Every structure is written in C-alpha cells, then in structure tokens.
Amino acid sequence: MLSSKHTYIDKSITIAKGKDSCLLAGAVMVYKDKEIYATTSKTLEEDDPTAHAAVVAIRKTRAQQHVFLLNDYELYLSEKPCPMCLTAIEQAHIKKIYYLEYNKIKYMELSRNVLLNAFSLREFNAKKT
C-alpha cells in the first residue's frame, strides 16, 4: 500500500499529464491528511502567466477554506517549484512541500533562508523522504 505522500504525488503527476495542462505541472493541497484542492497550471486557460499549479492551489484553497494563511497545510507538486511559486508558498506560510525530482519524492520545510537561496545560482537544499 502506498503512503499518503506517494498518493498525493501520484495525483499531482496524473493531473499534470491531463489534457487541460499546458505546463505539465500539478499541485495537490492537503490539510490534516485530507485532500482540499487539486489543480494543474492554468496559465493559458486564465491568460495569466502567474497561474502556475502551486499558485492556483494557494488561491483556490484560501477562497474555499476562507483562510488567509495556510500554516498547517501541505503542498504536493509534480515538479520542483519555481522561485515565483516558492515566494507564494512562503507568503501563504505553507511549511511542508513535497515534490518529484528525478523520480524521487523530495521534501522541503520552507524557511526564509531556503527562499533566499532559491534565488541564487546555487541549488536549494531538499531532504529526501
């Protein structure tokens, strides 16, 4: 049986490969091990270059749950988040992020230092799960 981490990562990948995806990225927002919202990138659909999967998941979760900060939420992504998405994730106060990189699930607890390093030429540190 797959762990919930694998289940949510698999769902983000399935969504990313869907017919409506333009950037092949998917995101699943989870709260207390319950899926809250799942989406793909909507950049073409919404004519919005900032509508990456992670950003859409944050926007929709906030609206759906009537909350501003997502402190206790986890975000599962089909790929490593870009600097814009990392900034949105940090601003939403999401602390736990899981993403797929080179067919391995990686885990990151976002902090200001991780965010600052993401904008440098150096790779930000990710812990293997």
C-alpha positions as CSV (number, residue, x, y, z in Angstrom):
1,M,0.0,0.0,0.0
2,L,1.3,3.4,-0.9
3,S,1.9,6.1,1.7
4,S,-0.3,9.2,1.6
5,K,2.8,11.1,0.3
6,H,3.0,8.8,-2.7
7,T,-0.7,9.0,-3.3
8,Y,-0.7,12.8,-3.4
9,I,2.4,13.0,-5.5
10,D,0.9,10.5,-7.9
11,K,-2.2,12.5,-8.1
12,S,-0.2,15.7,-8.9
13,I,1.5,13.8,-11.7
14,T,-1.7,12.5,-13.1
15,I,-3.2,15.9,-13.1
16,A,-0.1,17.4,-14.8
17,K,-0.4,14.9,-17.6
18,G,-4.1,15.7,-18.1
19,K,-5.5,17.2,-21.3
20,D,-6.0,20.6,-19.8
21,S,-2.5,21.1,-18.6
22,C,-0.2,23.4,-20.6
23,L,2.9,23.5,-18.4
24,L,2.7,19.8,-17.3
25,A,2.6,20.8,-13.6
26,G,0.1,19.6,-11.0
27,A,-0.5,20.5,-7.3
28,V,-2.5,18.9,-4.5
29,M,-3.2,20.9,-1.3
30,V,-3.6,18.8,1.8
31,Y,-4.9,19.6,5.3
32,K,-4.6,17.0,8.1
33,D,-4.1,14.2,5.6
34,K,-7.2,15.2,3.6
35,E,-7.1,16.5,0.0
36,I,-8.5,20.0,-0.1
37,Y,-7.8,21.1,-3.7
38,A,-6.1,19.6,-6.7
39,T,-5.2,21.5,-9.9
40,T,-2.9,21.9,-12.8
41,S,-1.3,25.1,-14.2
42,K,-3.9,27.4,-15.7
43,T,-1.6,29.9,-17.5
44,L,-3.3,29.6,-20.9
45,E,-6.8,28.9,-19.6
46,E,-6.8,32.0,-17.4
47,D,-4.5,34.1,-19.7
48,D,-2.3,34.6,-16.6
49,P,1.4,33.9,-16.6
50,T,1.4,33.6,-12.8
51,A,-1.3,30.9,-12.7
52,H,1.2,28.0,-12.1
53,A,-0.2,25.0,-10.3
54,A,1.1,25.9,-6.9
55,V,-0.2,29.5,-7.1
56,V,-3.6,28.3,-8.3
57,A,-3.8,25.8,-5.5
58,I,-3.0,28.5,-2.9
59,R,-5.5,30.9,-4.4
60,K,-8.3,28.4,-4.6
61,T,-7.6,26.9,-1.1
62,R,-7.7,30.3,0.5
63,A,-11.0,31.1,-1.2
64,Q,-12.6,27.7,-0.5
65,Q,-11.4,27.4,3.1
66,H,-11.9,31.1,4.0
67,V,-8.4,31.4,5.4
68,F,-5.5,33.7,4.6
69,L,-2.5,31.8,6.0
70,L,-2.1,28.1,5.2
71,N,0.2,27.2,8.2
72,D,-1.0,23.7,8.7
73,Y,-1.4,22.7,5.1
74,E,1.0,20.6,2.9
75,L,1.5,21.1,-0.8
76,Y,2.4,18.2,-3.1
77,L,3.8,19.2,-6.5
78,S,4.6,17.2,-9.7
79,E,7.8,19.1,-10.0
80,K,10.2,21.4,-8.2
81,P,8.6,24.8,-7.6
82,C,10.0,27.8,-9.4
83,P,11.1,30.9,-7.5
84,M,7.8,32.6,-8.0
85,C,5.9,29.7,-6.6
86,L,8.3,29.4,-3.7
87,T,7.6,33.0,-2.9
88,A,3.9,32.4,-3.0
89,I,4.2,29.3,-0.8
90,E,6.3,31.2,1.7
91,Q,3.8,34.1,1.8
92,A,1.0,31.7,2.4
93,H,3.0,30.2,5.3
94,I,2.9,26.7,3.9
95,K,5.7,24.9,5.7
96,K,5.8,21.4,4.2
97,I,6.3,20.9,0.5
98,Y,6.7,17.6,-1.3
99,Y,7.7,17.4,-5.0
100,L,9.1,15.0,-7.5
101,E,12.6,15.4,-8.9
102,Y,14.4,12.8,-10.9
103,N,11.7,10.2,-10.0
104,K,12.3,10.7,-6.2
105,I,10.0,12.4,-3.8
106,K,11.8,15.3,-2.1
107,Y,10.6,17.2,1.0
108,M,11.3,20.7,2.0
109,E,10.4,22.7,5.0
110,L,10.3,26.3,3.7
111,S,12.2,28.9,5.6
112,R,13.4,32.4,4.7
113,N,16.9,31.0,4.2
114,V,15.6,28.3,1.8
115,L,13.7,31.0,-0.1
116,L,16.7,33.3,-0.3
117,N,18.9,30.5,-1.6
118,A,16.4,29.6,-4.3
119,F,17.1,33.0,-5.9
120,S,20.8,32.4,-6.1
121,L,22.6,30.2,-8.6
122,R,23.0,27.6,-6.0
123,E,20.5,24.8,-5.7
124,F,18.3,25.0,-2.6
125,N,18.6,22.1,-0.2
126,A,16.0,19.4,-0.2
127,K,15.7,16.5,2.2
128,K,15.0,13.0,0.8
129,T,12.0,11.3,2.2
